[in-house]
Amino acid sequence: MPTLLIVHHTPSPTLQAMFEAVVAGATNEDVEDVTVVRRPALAATAVDLLAADAVILGTPANIGYMSGAMKHFFDQVYYPCLDATKKLPYAAYVHGNNDTAGALRAIEAIAGGMGWERVFQPVTVTGEAAKTDLEACWELGATVAAGLME
């Protein structure tokens, strides 16, 4: 059974709502035979990533960059997973109070350096998440998970 790994740093109510929408999409009744594994960025390991068939990354934008927790995740998995995860499907969602561009740019640079393939347009939210933002998060989760169905 394919595995979708969701690595997230969720320190705010808005990010919690976005995370829950992604999980709801990934686990909706139309997605069959896909295991969804959720790991906080500080707890996710190379073993988790090596067992995944796709990954979704969720982070706040902090001072123009991804969270330290997400950076820690990348630091832990980069070399152990570099060759083994080439072409890994990935998607991302980012929340920021004012801007998300730097955080998204950093994620895409590292994912690109690892040879991962983006399979869904990033969901970026500044300020409060609107209903349409949460729907986009749901769609992100559903689309990535459905892409793993056998």
CYANA upper distance limits for C-alpha pairs under 8 A (distance plus 0.5 A):
  1 MET  CA     33 ASP  CA      6.38
  1 MET  CA     34 VAL  CA      6.39
  1 MET  CA     35 THR  CA      7.28
  2 PRO  CA     33 ASP  CA      7.70
  2 PRO  CA     34 VAL  CA      5.70
  2 PRO  CA     35 THR  CA      6.72
  2 PRO  CA     52 ALA  CA      7.85
  2 PRO  CA     53 ASP  CA      6.42
  2 PRO  CA    148 LEU  CA      6.68
  2 PRO  CA    149 MET  CA      7.75
  2 PRO  CA    150 GLU  CA      8.49
  3 THR  CA     34 VAL  CA      6.23
  3 THR  CA     35 THR  CA      5.16
  3 THR  CA     36 VAL  CA      6.38
  3 THR  CA     37 VAL  CA      7.58
  3 THR  CA     51 ALA  CA      7.62
  3 THR  CA     52 ALA  CA      5.48
  3 THR  CA     53 ASP  CA      5.78
  3 THR  CA     54 ALA  CA      7.35
  3 THR  CA    148 LEU  CA      8.28
  4 LEU  CA     34 VAL  CA      7.49
  4 LEU  CA     35 THR  CA      6.61
  4 LEU  CA     36 VAL  CA      5.34
  4 LEU  CA     37 VAL  CA      6.62
  4 LEU  CA     52 ALA  CA      6.21
  4 LEU  CA     53 ASP  CA      6.43
  4 LEU  CA     54 ALA  CA      5.52
  4 LEU  CA     55 VAL  CA      6.20
  4 LEU  CA     56 ILE  CA      8.09
  4 LEU  CA    144 VAL  CA      8.45
  4 LEU  CA    145 ALA  CA      7.00
  4 LEU  CA    148 LEU  CA      8.36
  5 LEU  CA     36 VAL  CA      6.54
  5 LEU  CA     37 VAL  CA      5.34
  5 LEU  CA     38 ARG  CA      6.49
  5 LEU  CA     39 ARG  CA      7.91
  5 LEU  CA     48 ASP  CA      7.89
  5 LEU  CA     49 LEU  CA      7.60
  5 LEU  CA     52 ALA  CA      6.27
  5 LEU  CA     53 ASP  CA      8.23
  5 LEU  CA     54 ALA  CA      6.77
  5 LEU  CA     55 VAL  CA      5.17
  5 LEU  CA     56 ILE  CA      6.79
  6 ILE  CA     36 VAL  CA      7.86
  6 ILE  CA     37 VAL  CA      6.61
  6 ILE  CA     38 ARG  CA      5.29
  6 ILE  CA     39 ARG  CA      6.64
  6 ILE  CA     55 VAL  CA      6.17
  6 ILE  CA     56 ILE  CA      5.19
  6 ILE  CA     57 LEU  CA      6.52
  6 ILE  CA     58 GLY  CA      8.13
  7 VAL  CA     38 ARG  CA      6.71
  7 VAL  CA     39 ARG  CA      5.52
  7 VAL  CA     40 PRO  CA      6.17
  7 VAL  CA     41 ALA  CA      5.84
  7 VAL  CA     44 ALA  CA      7.25
  7 VAL  CA     55 VAL  CA      7.72
  7 VAL  CA     56 ILE  CA      6.68
  7 VAL  CA     57 LEU  CA      5.51
  7 VAL  CA     58 GLY  CA      6.81
  8 HIS  CA     19 PHE  CA      8.09
  8 HIS  CA     38 ARG  CA      8.25
  8 HIS  CA     39 ARG  CA      6.98
  8 HIS  CA     40 PRO  CA      5.51
  8 HIS  CA     41 ALA  CA      5.65
  8 HIS  CA     57 LEU  CA      6.23
  8 HIS  CA     58 GLY  CA      4.91
  8 HIS  CA     59 THR  CA      6.39
  8 HIS  CA     70 MET  CA      7.79
  9 HIS  CA     40 PRO  CA      6.23
  9 HIS  CA     41 ALA  CA      6.00
  9 HIS  CA     42 LEU  CA      8.35
  9 HIS  CA     58 GLY  CA      6.67
  9 HIS  CA     59 THR  CA      5.63
  9 HIS  CA     60 PRO  CA      7.56
  9 HIS  CA     67 SER  CA      7.80
  9 HIS  CA     69 ALA  CA      6.99
  9 HIS  CA     70 MET  CA      7.16
 10 THR  CA     15 LEU  CA      5.79
 10 THR  CA     16 GLN  CA      6.13
 10 THR  CA     19 PHE  CA      7.93
 10 THR  CA     40 PRO  CA      8.25
 10 THR  CA     58 GLY  CA      8.11
 10 THR  CA     59 THR  CA      7.29
 10 THR  CA     60 PRO  CA      7.93
 11 PRO  CA     15 LEU  CA      7.30
 11 PRO  CA     16 GLN  CA      7.88
 11 PRO  CA     60 PRO  CA      8.44
 12 SER  CA     16 GLN  CA      6.64
 13 PRO  CA     17 ALA  CA      6.71
 14 THR  CA     18 MET  CA      6.79
 14 THR  CA     95 HIS  CA      8.10
 14 THR  CA    128 GLU  CA      6.95
 14 THR  CA    129 ALA  CA      6.69
 15 LEU  CA     19 PHE  CA      6.46
 15 LEU  CA     59 THR  CA      8.16
 15 LEU  CA     60 PRO  CA      7.74
 15 LEU  CA     95 HIS  CA      7.01
 16 GLN  CA     20 GLU  CA      6.57
 17 ALA  CA     21 ALA  CA      6.69
 17 ALA  CA    134 LEU  CA      7.80
 18 MET  CA     22 VAL  CA      6.76
 18 MET  CA     93 TYR  CA      8.44
 18 MET  CA    129 ALA  CA      8.24
 18 MET  CA    133 ASP  CA      8.43
 18 MET  CA    134 LEU  CA      6.32
 18 MET  CA    137 CYS  CA      6.56
 19 PHE  CA     23 VAL  CA      6.71
 19 PHE  CA     58 GLY  CA      7.71
 19 PHE  CA    137 CYS  CA      8.18
 20 GLU  CA     24 ALA  CA      6.50
 21 ALA  CA     25 GLY  CA      6.66
 21 ALA  CA    134 LEU  CA      6.39
 21 ALA  CA    135 GLU  CA      7.72
 21 ALA  CA    137 CYS  CA      6.03
 21 ALA  CA    138 TRP  CA      5.18
 21 ALA  CA    141 GLY  CA      8.13
 22 VAL  CA     26 ALA  CA      6.66
 22 VAL  CA    137 CYS  CA      5.44
 22 VAL  CA    138 TRP  CA      5.12
 22 VAL  CA    139 GLU  CA      7.86
 22 VAL  CA    140 LEU  CA      6.88
 22 VAL  CA    141 GLY  CA      4.94
 22 VAL  CA    142 ALA  CA      7.89
 23 VAL  CA     27 THR  CA      6.53
 23 VAL  CA     36 VAL  CA      8.49
 23 VAL  CA    138 TRP  CA      7.77
 23 VAL  CA    141 GLY  CA      6.67
 24 ALA  CA     28 ASN  CA      6.29
 24 ALA  CA    138 TRP  CA      6.77
 24 ALA  CA    141 GLY  CA      7.79
 24 ALA  CA    142 ALA  CA      8.32
 25 GLY  CA    137 CYS  CA      8.05
 25 GLY  CA    138 TRP  CA      4.77
 25 GLY  CA    139 GLU  CA      6.51
 25 GLY  CA    140 LEU  CA      7.64
 25 GLY  CA    141 GLY  CA      5.09
 25 GLY  CA    142 ALA  CA      4.65
 25 GLY  CA    143 THR  CA      8.32
 26 ALA  CA     31 VAL  CA      7.47
 26 ALA  CA     36 VAL  CA      7.63
 26 ALA  CA    138 TRP  CA      7.88
 26 ALA  CA    140 LEU  CA      8.45
 26 ALA  CA    141 GLY  CA      4.78
 26 ALA  CA    142 ALA  CA      4.86
 26 ALA  CA    143 THR  CA      7.98
 26 ALA  CA    144 VAL  CA      7.71
 26 ALA  CA    145 ALA  CA      5.69
 26 ALA  CA    146 ALA  CA      8.13
 27 THR  CA     31 VAL  CA      6.75
 27 THR  CA     36 VAL  CA      7.66
 27 THR  CA    141 GLY  CA      8.46
 27 THR  CA    142 ALA  CA      7.77
 27 THR  CA    145 ALA  CA      8.27
 28 ASN  CA    142 ALA  CA      7.53
 30 ASP  CA    146 ALA  CA      8.47
 31 VAL  CA    142 ALA  CA      7.80
 31 VAL  CA    145 ALA  CA      7.16
 31 VAL  CA    146 ALA  CA      6.13
 31 VAL  CA    149 MET  CA      7.64
 32 GLU  CA    146 ALA  CA      8.39
 32 GLU  CA    149 MET  CA      7.02
 33 ASP  CA    149 MET  CA      6.95
 33 ASP  CA    150 GLU  CA      8.17
 34 VAL  CA    145 ALA  CA      7.25
 34 VAL  CA    148 LEU  CA      7.28
 34 VAL  CA    149 MET  CA      6.85
 39 ARG  CA     43 ALA  CA      6.71
 39 ARG  CA     44 ALA  CA      5.84
 40 PRO  CA     44 ALA  CA      6.60
 41 ALA  CA     69 ALA  CA      5.98
 41 ALA  CA     70 MET  CA      5.86
 41 ALA  CA     72 HIS  CA      7.94
 41 ALA  CA     73 PHE  CA      6.07
 42 LEU  CA     69 ALA  CA      5.94
 42 LEU  CA     70 MET  CA      7.80
 42 LEU  CA     72 HIS  CA      7.28
 42 LEU  CA     73 PHE  CA      6.78
 43 ALA  CA     73 PHE  CA      8.48
 44 ALA  CA     48 ASP  CA      6.77
 44 ALA  CA     49 LEU  CA      8.25
 44 ALA  CA     73 PHE  CA      7.01
 45 THR  CA     49 LEU  CA      7.01
 45 THR  CA     73 PHE  CA      7.64
 45 THR  CA     76 GLN  CA      7.35
 45 THR  CA     77 VAL  CA      7.11
 46 ALA  CA     50 LEU  CA      6.48
 46 ALA  CA     76 GLN  CA      7.29
 46 ALA  CA     77 VAL  CA      5.31
 46 ALA  CA     80 PRO  CA      7.04
 46 ALA  CA     81 CYS  CA      6.97
 47 VAL  CA     51 ALA  CA      6.73
 48 ASP  CA     52 ALA  CA      6.97
 49 LEU  CA     55 VAL  CA      8.19
 49 LEU  CA     77 VAL  CA      8.08
 49 LEU  CA     81 CYS  CA      7.95
 50 LEU  CA     81 CYS  CA      7.15
 50 LEU  CA     84 ALA  CA      7.64
 50 LEU  CA     85 THR  CA      7.40
 53 ASP  CA     88 LEU  CA      7.14
 53 ASP  CA     89 PRO  CA      7.75
 53 ASP  CA    148 LEU  CA      7.87
 54 ALA  CA     88 LEU  CA      6.23
 54 ALA  CA     89 PRO  CA      5.27
 54 ALA  CA     90 TYR  CA      6.16
 54 ALA  CA    144 VAL  CA      7.95
 54 ALA  CA    148 LEU  CA      8.23
 55 VAL  CA     88 LEU  CA      8.03
 55 VAL  CA     89 PRO  CA      6.98
 55 VAL  CA     90 TYR  CA      5.31
 55 VAL  CA     91 ALA  CA      7.16
 56 ILE  CA     90 TYR  CA      6.02
 56 ILE  CA     91 ALA  CA      5.33
 56 ILE  CA     92 ALA  CA      5.94
 56 ILE  CA     93 TYR  CA      8.37
 56 ILE  CA    141 GLY  CA      8.29
 57 LEU  CA     90 TYR  CA      8.09
 57 LEU  CA     91 ALA  CA      6.82
 57 LEU  CA     92 ALA  CA      5.08
 57 LEU  CA     93 TYR  CA      6.89
 58 GLY  CA     92 ALA  CA      6.19
 58 GLY  CA     93 TYR  CA      5.37
 58 GLY  CA     94 VAL  CA      6.32
 59 THR  CA     66 MET  CA      6.64
 59 THR  CA     67 SER  CA      6.58
 59 THR  CA     70 MET  CA      7.19
 59 THR  CA     93 TYR  CA      7.16
 59 THR  CA     94 VAL  CA      5.60
 59 THR  CA     95 HIS  CA      7.12
 60 PRO  CA     66 MET  CA      6.61
 60 PRO  CA     67 SER  CA      6.31
 60 PRO  CA     94 VAL  CA      5.96
 60 PRO  CA     95 HIS  CA      5.23
 60 PRO  CA     96 GLY  CA      6.19
 60 PRO  CA    103 ALA  CA      8.24
 61 ALA  CA     65 TYR  CA      5.83
 61 ALA  CA     66 MET  CA      5.45
 61 ALA  CA     67 SER  CA      6.72
 61 ALA  CA     94 VAL  CA      7.00
 61 ALA  CA     95 HIS  CA      6.39
 61 ALA  CA     96 GLY  CA      5.27
 61 ALA  CA     97 ASN  CA      8.28
 61 ALA  CA     99 ASP  CA      7.61
 61 ALA  CA    100 THR  CA      5.95
 61 ALA  CA    102 GLY  CA      7.95
 61 ALA  CA    103 ALA  CA      5.78
 62 ASN  CA     66 MET  CA      6.42
 62 ASN  CA     67 SER  CA      6.18
 62 ASN  CA     96 GLY  CA      7.66
 62 ASN  CA    103 ALA  CA      8.05
 64 GLY  CA     99 ASP  CA      7.60
 64 GLY  CA    100 THR  CA      7.39
 64 GLY  CA    101 ALA  CA      7.71
 64 GLY  CA    102 GLY  CA      5.30
 64 GLY  CA    103 ALA  CA      6.46
 65 TYR  CA    100 THR  CA      8.28
 65 TYR  CA    102 GLY  CA      5.50
 65 TYR  CA    103 ALA  CA      4.48
 65 TYR  CA    104 LEU  CA      8.20
 65 TYR  CA    106 ALA  CA      7.32
 66 MET  CA     70 MET  CA      6.90
 66 MET  CA     71 LYS  CA      7.23
 66 MET  CA    102 GLY  CA      7.89
 66 MET  CA    103 ALA  CA      4.71
 66 MET  CA    104 LEU  CA      7.74
 66 MET  CA    106 ALA  CA      7.39
 66 MET  CA    107 ILE  CA      7.77
 67 SER  CA     71 LYS  CA      6.86
 67 SER  CA    103 ALA  CA      8.37
 68 GLY  CA     72 HIS  CA      6.50
 69 ALA  CA     73 PHE  CA      6.84
 70 MET  CA     74 PHE  CA      6.89
 71 LYS  CA     75 ASP  CA      6.59
 72 HIS  CA     76 GLN  CA      6.67
 73 PHE  CA     77 VAL  CA      6.83
 74 PHE  CA     78 TYR  CA      6.08
 74 PHE  CA    110 ILE  CA      8.26
 76 GLN  CA     80 PRO  CA      8.31
 77 VAL  CA     81 CYS  CA      6.04
 77 VAL  CA     82 LEU  CA      8.16
 78 TYR  CA     82 LEU  CA      6.00
 78 TYR  CA    114 MET  CA      7.81
 81 CYS  CA     85 THR  CA      6.19
 82 LEU  CA     86 LYS  CA      7.36
 82 LEU  CA    114 MET  CA      5.94
 82 LEU  CA    115 GLY  CA      8.37
 83 ASP  CA    114 MET  CA      8.11
 85 THR  CA    114 MET  CA      7.76
 85 THR  CA    115 GLY  CA      7.94
 85 THR  CA    116 TRP  CA      7.55
 86 LYS  CA    114 MET  CA      6.80
 86 LYS  CA    115 GLY  CA      5.23
 86 LYS  CA    116 TRP  CA      6.04
 87 LYS  CA    115 GLY  CA      6.07
 87 LYS  CA    116 TRP  CA      5.01
 87 LYS  CA    117 GLU  CA      5.83
 88 LEU  CA    115 GLY  CA      7.90
 88 LEU  CA    116 TRP  CA      5.17
 88 LEU  CA    117 GLU  CA      6.35
 89 PRO  CA    116 TRP  CA      6.48
 89 PRO  CA    117 GLU  CA      5.38
 89 PRO  CA    118 ARG  CA      6.28
 89 PRO  CA    119 VAL  CA      6.37
 89 PRO  CA    144 VAL  CA      8.46
 90 TYR  CA    116 TRP  CA      7.10
 90 TYR  CA    117 GLU  CA      6.51
 90 TYR  CA    118 ARG  CA      5.41
 90 TYR  CA    119 VAL  CA      6.39
 90 TYR  CA    120 PHE  CA      8.04
 90 TYR  CA    144 VAL  CA      8.25
 91 ALA  CA    118 ARG  CA      6.11
 91 ALA  CA    119 VAL  CA      6.54
 91 ALA  CA    120 PHE  CA      5.99
 91 ALA  CA    121 GLN  CA      7.56
 91 ALA  CA    122 PRO  CA      6.74
 91 ALA  CA    140 LEU  CA      7.93
 91 ALA  CA    144 VAL  CA      8.02
 92 ALA  CA    120 PHE  CA      8.43
 92 ALA  CA    121 GLN  CA      8.34
 92 ALA  CA    122 PRO  CA      5.57
 92 ALA  CA    123 VAL  CA      7.08
 93 TYR  CA    122 PRO  CA      6.01
 93 TYR  CA    123 VAL  CA      5.07
 93 TYR  CA    124 THR  CA      6.22
 93 TYR  CA    137 CYS  CA      7.83
 94 VAL  CA    100 THR  CA      6.97
 94 VAL  CA    103 ALA  CA      7.90
 94 VAL  CA    104 LEU  CA      7.49
 94 VAL  CA    122 PRO  CA      8.17
 94 VAL  CA    123 VAL  CA      6.85
 94 VAL  CA    124 THR  CA      5.34
 94 VAL  CA    125 VAL  CA      6.87
 95 HIS  CA    100 THR  CA      6.98
 95 HIS  CA    124 THR  CA      6.35
 95 HIS  CA    125 VAL  CA      5.31
 95 HIS  CA    126 THR  CA      6.26
 95 HIS  CA    127 GLY  CA      8.14
 96 GLY  CA    100 THR  CA      5.87
 96 GLY  CA    124 THR  CA      8.44
 96 GLY  CA    125 VAL  CA      6.84
 96 GLY  CA    126 THR  CA      5.29
 96 GLY  CA    127 GLY  CA      6.97
 97 ASN  CA    126 THR  CA      5.58
 97 ASN  CA    127 GLY  CA      5.26
 98 ASN  CA    126 THR  CA      6.14
 98 ASN  CA    127 GLY  CA      7.26
 99 ASP  CA    126 THR  CA      6.69
100 THR  CA    104 LEU  CA      6.67
100 THR  CA    124 THR  CA      7.06
100 THR  CA    125 VAL  CA      7.92
100 THR  CA    126 THR  CA      7.59
101 ALA  CA    105 ARG  CA      6.47
102 GLY  CA    106 ALA  CA      6.67
103 ALA  CA    107 ILE  CA      6.82
104 LEU  CA    108 GLU  CA      6.61
105 ARG  CA    109 ALA  CA      6.55
106 ALA  CA    110 ILE  CA      6.76
107 ILE  CA    111 ALA  CA      6.48
108 GLU  CA    112 GLY  CA      6.23
109 ALA  CA    113 GLY  CA      6.54
110 ILE  CA    114 MET  CA      6.74
111 ALA  CA    115 GLY  CA      6.82
111 ALA  CA    116 TRP  CA      5.82
111 ALA  CA    117 GLU  CA      8.22
112 GLY  CA    116 TRP  CA      6.15
112 GLY  CA    117 GLU  CA      7.86
119 VAL  CA    144 VAL  CA      7.51
120 PHE  CA    140 LEU  CA      6.95
120 PHE  CA    143 THR  CA      8.06
120 PHE  CA    144 VAL  CA      7.77
121 GLN  CA    140 LEU  CA      8.48
123 VAL  CA    133 ASP  CA      7.96
123 VAL  CA    136 ALA  CA      7.16
123 VAL  CA    137 CYS  CA      7.04
123 VAL  CA    140 LEU  CA      8.27
125 VAL  CA    129 ALA  CA      6.77
125 VAL  CA    133 ASP  CA      7.39
129 ALA  CA    133 ASP  CA      6.15
129 ALA  CA    134 LEU  CA      7.15
130 ALA  CA    134 LEU  CA      7.04
131 LYS  CA    135 GLU  CA      6.68
132 THR  CA    136 ALA  CA      6.64
133 ASP  CA    137 CYS  CA      6.85
134 LEU  CA    138 TRP  CA      6.69
135 GLU  CA    139 GLU  CA      6.64
136 ALA  CA    140 LEU  CA      6.59
137 CYS  CA    141 GLY  CA      6.84
138 TRP  CA    142 ALA  CA      6.61
139 GLU  CA    143 THR  CA      6.33
140 LEU  CA    144 VAL  CA      6.69
141 GLY  CA    145 ALA  CA      6.60
142 ALA  CA    146 ALA  CA      6.40
143 THR  CA    147 GLY  CA      6.62
144 VAL  CA    148 LEU  CA      7.42
145 ALA  CA    149 MET  CA      7.51
